[in-house]
C-alpha cells in the first residue's frame, strides 16, 4: 500500500511542496543532489499525510538515518 501511495497525486504534490520548502537541499548536509523526501512520522491514514511529517534528505543522509535507527 505504501508503494501505491508513492505513486499518488497526493504524494507527488506533498513531495514537491517539501522540496520547495527545504530549498531543494538536504536538511542535514545541505546537498542539492539525489534528494529524497523522508517521512519523519507516518500518519494513521495516507489521507492525513501532511507537510509537517516530511523532511528532505539526500540519498546518503537518508540511508545513514535508516541505518542509525535499525
matplotlib code that plots the C-alpha trace (Angstrom):
import matplotlib.pyplot as plt

x = [0.0, 2.9, 4.3, 0.9, 0.8, 4.2, 2.6, -0.4, -1.1, -1.4, 2.2, 3.6, 2.1, 3.3, 6.8, 7.1, 6.0, 8.6, 11.3, 10.4, 10.1, 13.5, 15.1, 15.8, 18.6, 19.2, 18.2, 21.3, 24.2, 22.7, 23.5, 21.3, 21.9, 19.9, 17.2, 14.6, 11.6, 11.6, 8.6, 9.6, 6.5, 3.7, 0.0, -2.6, -4.1, -2.5, -5.3, -4.0, -0.4, 1.0, 4.0, 4.9, 5.6, 8.2, 11.8, 14.2, 17.3, 20.0, 20.3, 23.4, 21.9, 18.6, 20.5, 22.5, 19.4, 17.8, 21.0, 21.3, 17.7, 17.7]
y = [0.0, 2.4, 1.9, 2.7, 5.9, 7.0, 7.0, 9.0, 12.6, 13.5, 12.2, 14.0, 17.3, 16.9, 15.8, 18.8, 21.2, 19.6, 20.0, 23.7, 24.5, 23.0, 24.8, 21.6, 20.8, 18.1, 19.3, 17.6, 18.2, 20.9, 18.8, 19.5, 16.1, 12.8, 14.2, 12.0, 13.2, 11.3, 10.8, 11.9, 10.1, 8.3, 9.3, 6.8, 7.2, 8.4, 10.9, 12.7, 12.9, 16.5, 18.6, 18.7, 15.0, 15.4, 16.4, 16.5, 14.3, 13.5, 9.8, 9.4, 11.1, 9.1, 5.8, 6.9, 7.9, 4.5, 2.6, 4.5, 3.7, 0.0]
z = [0.0, 0.8, -2.7, -4.2, -2.2, -3.5, -7.0, -6.0, -6.9, -3.2, -2.6, -5.6, -4.5, -0.9, -2.0, -4.3, -1.5, 0.9, -1.7, -2.3, 1.4, 2.0, -0.9, -2.8, -0.3, 2.2, 5.7, 7.2, 4.9, 2.5, -0.6, -3.7, -5.2, -5.1, -2.9, -1.1, 0.9, 4.1, 6.5, 10.0, 11.1, 9.4, 9.5, 10.6, 7.2, 4.0, 3.5, 6.6, 5.4, 5.7, 5.0, 8.7, 8.6, 5.8, 5.5, 2.6, 2.8, 0.2, -0.6, 1.6, 4.7, 4.1, 4.1, 7.2, 9.0, 8.4, 9.3, 12.5, 13.5, 12.9]

ax = plt.figure().add_subplot(projection="3d")
ax.plot(x, y, z, "-o")
ax.set_aspect("equal")
plt.show()
